[in-house]
């Protein structure tokens, strides 16, 4: 019996490619000199897809060229790169990789928060540039006495909150609906949360519903001593409004792991001294990416063995 045909639009970890190669007929779209011609010839036979954000948006246009497609296994807990509504309309199941990256992203969030407030990258550059003998590094702000607002209290947000408890700071949150079992103060929208806090951590899903959720009004409410940390999606923050707020002193600093048009980062952000910039490192450890890759493979194997995915979305 012929192994099911799987399309991989963009490269993944070698371990994922090897595992899918052993179990399926794997088509590497990025290796094709003429992807359109390849899809025209092979698209009708494709039954599964291993997707990632590196492939760009995946939606109706591609689905129409893959009439036999049954399942899309996405590499990542977020799946705003995939038009889930278009997939559902065609009976296509979409999966993601929840759980396995929660602790890693939460660790990175706390590291980015501390690096931003205590100006750790700036201190590193100060030493490397040989400036220490000229005098001490300027005193930094502190995490002491702050109130931290978490915008989105899903699994990762809760893991971030657990870590913050150890720092002795007050914690508040906003989510679409309050969670009665959570002891932190709840605020009904991002503006009132920002007004009540001086650190705002964005950890909501991407997509149209959260686009520019952190806008000029939210940043103004956060205030001149405020710190924004974004480990969600670049689309969650109005990047133009953020740049203006940082330049004007409307907020004090920002730590960003994600950007609206990554990997492109506005020069204005690069030039600002009160910003810490990371190249989307949230889950980027060998341990966690391997676990995510295994879950991509497990979802595809389970689907074609049992007709059920391990971690379907929606």
Secondary structure, DSSP 8 states (H G I E B T S, - for coil): ----EEEESS---HHHHHHHHHHSEEEEGGG-S-HHHHHHHHGGGEEEEEE-GGG--B-HHHHHT-TT--EEEESSS--TTB-HHHHHHTT-EEE---STTHHHHHHHHHHHHHHHHTTHHHHHHHHHTT-GGGS-------STT-EEEEE--SHHHHHHHHHHHTTT-EEEEE-SS--TT--SEE-SSHHHHHHH-SEEEE----SGGGTT-B-HHHHHHH-TT-EEEE-S-GGGB-HHHHHHHHHHTSSSEEEES--TBTTB--HHHHH-TTEEE-SS-TT-SHHHHHHHHHHHHHHHHHHHHHS--SSB--
